[in-house]
Each structure stands twice: as structure tokens, then as C-alpha cells.
Amino acid sequence: MEPSLMDYLPLVVIIVIAWAIGRSIKKTANKYPPVAPEQSAVSGVGGWLLLLIIFLMFLGPLLGAGGILSDLHIMEDQYLDIKSAAGWGTLKSIIWGIFLLRCCLSFYAGLGLVRGRNILVVKRAKIILWIIGPVYGVVAWLLFSIWIIGKAELSDPKFIGSMIGSIIAAAIWTIYLSKSKRVKATYGSKNPSG
């Protein structure tokens, strides 16, 4: 069966919303002048930097929430008695609490890149990328595997694949924030104190 035009409507809506958010972020961010606009033809929030900020502030939390909902539903479908198991509600609350902390950190990193104009916000964003990526992945997986299996199971292929992807993503964005001409022109390249 061929997909109809209506099948693509959710994707179109998401793209339009992401475009509107990106435009709003760019307008807000560029109210704050770059540190060294003369260093580069590209300065201010735009391009890959804008994509990173949109991901940190909106898309990452939305995709993460969708992933958690999906994983929890899969668990509840695979193990029918899990809903009535002692501690299942507590585990879900802990998972959502840790995820909320992750979302707050992610939003904070993105907001720093929108409003800040010194290299310290870039350093903070790099650290937070590693915390909300690989560190969060390990903590969430350990909680889940200890509760479900009764021990820390770090050799699961799903976990390993997820960690490799998380490490690669954090590394790519860290390299981008370290080497980008736009980032250097927008935030500077030295600590403001010296």
C-alpha cells in the first residue's frame, strides 16, 4: 500500500515547528553581539551551531522522552507481570527523574550558547554533552539492568551500540565546538579573565 500524503503530515508538522524554533533561537541569540565578528565571515548563532542548540534545547529532550516511553512500553509488553511487580512504579519514577535532570542540563547548555558570549559557555556545553550522552546512558542502563536482571549487565549489544553512538555524537560535537570558526568568532577563544 502506497503511503498517502496524510502519512507525512506529522513529519511536516515537526519540520515546521523545528524551523520556527530555530528561527526564534537565531533571532534571540543574535541580539547578543559576537565576541570577535572581525575574525570570521561567519559569526553569531547559525549553521551547525544553531542545529546543536535546537538539539540541546528541544529535539534531544523530545526524542529522549519518546525513547523512554517506547522502552517502557516494550518492557511492559514483554513482561506482562512487570506492572504489578514491587518497585516498577518507583523505577519508572527514578528513570523519569534522571531524564528530567538530563533535560534541564541539556536546556541549560543550549541556553548558555544562545545568551552567552564567552568561551566558558562553550566549555560548559562540552562537559554537559558528555554528561547527557555517555554518562547518562551508563547510569540509566545500570539502573534498568540491575532492577530487571539483578546485576549490572554492560555486555548487552543494545547497550554497547547505544554507548558507541553516544560517545561518537559527544565527540563530534566536542570537536566542532573546539575547532569551528563560527564558535571562535561568536564566543572567543580565550578565558575572559586572561
N, C-alpha and C positions, 0 to 999 in steps of 0.2 A: 504494500500500500504506500502510495506516494505521500510525503508529508504535505499538509496544507499550509497555507500562509499563516493561519492561526497558530500552528505549532511553533512558529518562530516569534510570536508576539512576546513571550516572556524574555527572550534574548534581546529583542529590540528595546523593550522597556528598560532592561538592565543597562544596555549600552547608552540609552538616552539619559538615564539617571547618572551613570558614571561620567558622561560628558558634562552634564550640568554641575555635578560636584567638582569635577576637575576645573571647569571654568571659574567657579566660585572660589576655589582654593587659589588658583593662579591670580585672580583679581585681588584677593585679600593679601596674599603673600607678597605681591609686587608693590604693595603700599609701602613696604619696608625696603629702603634702597639697598642694593648690593654693597658689600664692603669695598670691592675693587672692580667696578664696572669697566675701567680702562684696561684691565688685564686681558680681557677676552671679549670677543664679539658676542659670546653667549654668556649672559649673566641673569640673575633672577631665577625665580622658580618657573620651570618649564621643562619640556622634554622628558628624559628618563627620571629626573629629579621629581617632577610632578607625578609621574607614574608611581614612584616609590612612596610619595606622600599619600596619594589616593589609596594605595595598598595598605599602608600603615594605619590610616585613619578609618577606612571604610571597608574595602574589599577583603582584607585579611580577616577582620572580625566576622564579617558575614559568611565567608567561606568556612571559617573555623567553626562557627555555630552550626552551619549545615552539616559539616563533617561529624561533629559530636552527635547531633540528632540522628544522623544516619547510623553511626556506630552503635548508639544505644538501642535503636530500633532493631538492628541486626542481632544484637545480643539477646534482646527480649524475644525475638522470633526464633532464634536457635535454641535458647534455653527457656522453655515455657514457664518453668517454676521460678525463674530468677526474680520476677516482680514481687513474689511473696517471700523471697529469701531475706533473712535478717541482714540489715545493713545495706541493701540495694539502694534504698532511698537516700541513705547517708552518703554512699559512694557517689551517686549521681549529683548530690548537692556539693560534695567536695570537688568533683570534676568541673561543675559549672562555676564554682567559686574560684578555682585556679584559672579557669578560662577567662573569667571576668577580670581578674588581675592582669592576665596577659593582654586583654583588650585595652585596659587602662594604660599599661606600659606602651603598647603599640600606638595608641592615640597620642600619648604624651610625646613620643619620639616624633611623630608626624607634625604635631602642633609646634614643637621646637623648631623643626625645619621650616615651617610656614612663617613663624614670627621672629625667630632668632636670626641674628646676623653676625655670628662669630663662630669660630671653629669648635668651640665647646659643644654646641648643639649637634654638630656633626659627629663628634666623638661619642656623645651620649647616644645618638641614633645607632652608631655601630655596635655599641655594647648591648643596647636593647634588642637589636636584630638577632644577636646570638642568644639572648635570654628567651625571647619569644619564639625562637626557632628550635635549635637543638636542645637547649636546657629544658624548655617546656616539654618537648617531645619525650625526653627521658623521664622526667618526673611523672607526666601523665601516664606513660606506658607502665612505669613501675607500679604506680597506684593500681592501675587496672589489672595488671598481670598478678600482682600479689593478692588482690581480692578474688580474682577469678580462679587462678591456678593454685594460689597459696605460696608461690615463690616468685622471685624476680626472674623473669624469662626474657633475656636480652638476645637470644639467638633466633627468635622468630623472624622469618623472611619479611613479613609485613613491616615489622619494626625496623629491621635493617634498611629496607628500601626507603621507608619514611625518613629515617635518620640521614641517609646519604643525600636524599633530596633536600632536606632541611639544611644540612651543612653546606651543600653546593649553593643553595639560594642565599644563605647568610654570607658566604664567602664572596659570591659575585657582587652583592650589594655593598659589602665592605670595600672591595676593590674599587668599585665605581665611586663610592664616597671619598676614597683616598686619592684617586687619580683624575677625576673629572675636572675639566677646565671650568665648567659651569659652577661646580661646587666651590672651587677655589675662588672664582670671581665673586660668588654670592656671599660666601662665609669667611673668606680669607684663608690663609694657610698657616698662621701662627697664633699662639695663645694671645688674647688681648692684653694680658699683663706683661708680656715680654716675649 
